[in-house]
Amino acid sequence: MAEPKKATREPSREKGRARRELLLVTAKDIILEDRSLDGLTLQTIAKRAGVPRVSLYYFFPSVEALMETLYSEALLQMTNELAQTPFDS
């Protein structure tokens, strides 16, 4: 049986929120540059963002958890944009 996934952590302090956002932006940049998820690892993201790997693990216990966060944020952004778009009947 598969082990339950650990939830990502939401930082309560501004510094933590900024670091979490930096990690997400860095992951997006890597995906867009490589046009692939193949090289996306937590170590690669941490190194590129210039933060200790333990900081990344604090927010995201796995690449899958990070990807779920990216997906959720993209879906929320798209939903918000669609809600603001006037539709012709």
C-alpha positions as CSV (number, residue, x, y, z in Angstrom):
1,M,0.0,0.0,0.0
2,A,1.3,3.5,-0.9
3,E,2.4,5.8,1.9
4,P,0.2,8.8,2.4
5,K,1.6,12.0,1.0
6,K,2.8,14.7,3.3
7,A,1.2,18.1,2.9
8,T,3.2,21.1,1.8
9,R,3.8,23.7,4.5
10,E,2.4,27.2,4.2
11,P,4.9,29.7,5.8
12,S,3.6,32.2,8.3
13,R,6.4,34.7,8.1
14,E,7.1,37.0,5.2
15,K,10.6,35.7,4.8
16,G,9.3,32.1,4.5
17,R,6.6,33.2,2.0
18,A,9.3,34.9,-0.1
19,R,11.5,31.8,0.0
20,R,8.6,29.5,-0.9
21,E,7.7,31.8,-3.9
22,L,11.3,31.8,-5.0
23,L,11.4,28.0,-5.0
24,L,8.1,27.8,-7.1
25,V,9.3,30.4,-9.6
26,T,12.6,28.6,-9.9
27,A,10.9,25.3,-10.6
28,K,8.7,27.0,-13.2
29,D,11.7,28.5,-14.9
30,I,13.5,25.1,-15.0
31,I,10.4,23.5,-16.5
32,L,10.0,26.2,-19.1
33,E,13.7,26.2,-20.1
34,D,13.9,22.4,-20.3
35,R,10.4,22.0,-21.7
36,S,10.3,18.8,-19.7
37,L,9.9,17.5,-16.2
38,D,12.7,15.0,-16.6
39,G,15.5,17.1,-15.0
40,L,13.3,18.5,-12.2
41,T,14.7,17.4,-8.8
42,L,14.5,19.1,-5.5
43,Q,18.3,19.3,-5.5
44,T,18.3,21.1,-8.8
45,I,15.7,23.6,-7.7
46,A,17.5,24.3,-4.4
47,K,20.8,24.8,-6.1
48,R,19.4,27.1,-8.8
49,A,17.5,29.1,-6.2
50,G,20.6,29.4,-4.1
51,V,18.9,28.0,-0.9
52,P,19.8,25.1,1.2
53,R,18.1,21.9,0.1
54,V,16.7,21.5,3.6
55,S,14.7,24.7,3.0
56,L,13.1,23.2,0.0
57,Y,12.2,20.0,2.0
58,Y,10.7,22.1,4.7
59,F,8.1,23.4,2.2
60,F,7.8,20.5,-0.2
61,P,8.5,16.9,0.9
62,S,8.8,15.7,-2.7
63,V,8.9,16.8,-6.3
64,E,5.3,15.5,-6.6
65,A,4.2,17.8,-3.8
66,L,5.9,20.8,-5.5
67,M,4.3,19.9,-8.8
68,E,0.8,19.6,-7.1
69,T,1.3,23.1,-5.7
70,L,2.3,24.5,-9.1
71,Y,-0.7,22.8,-10.7
72,S,-3.1,24.1,-8.1
73,E,-1.8,27.7,-8.4
74,A,-2.0,27.6,-12.2
75,L,-5.5,26.2,-12.0
76,L,-6.5,29.0,-9.6
77,Q,-5.0,31.7,-11.7
78,M,-6.7,30.4,-14.8
79,T,-10.1,30.2,-13.0
80,N,-9.7,33.7,-11.8
81,E,-8.8,35.0,-15.2
82,L,-11.8,33.2,-16.8
83,A,-14.1,34.7,-14.1
84,Q,-13.0,38.2,-15.2
85,T,-13.4,37.6,-18.9
86,P,-16.6,38.9,-20.4
87,F,-18.3,36.3,-22.6
88,D,-20.4,37.2,-25.6
89,S,-23.8,35.4,-25.7
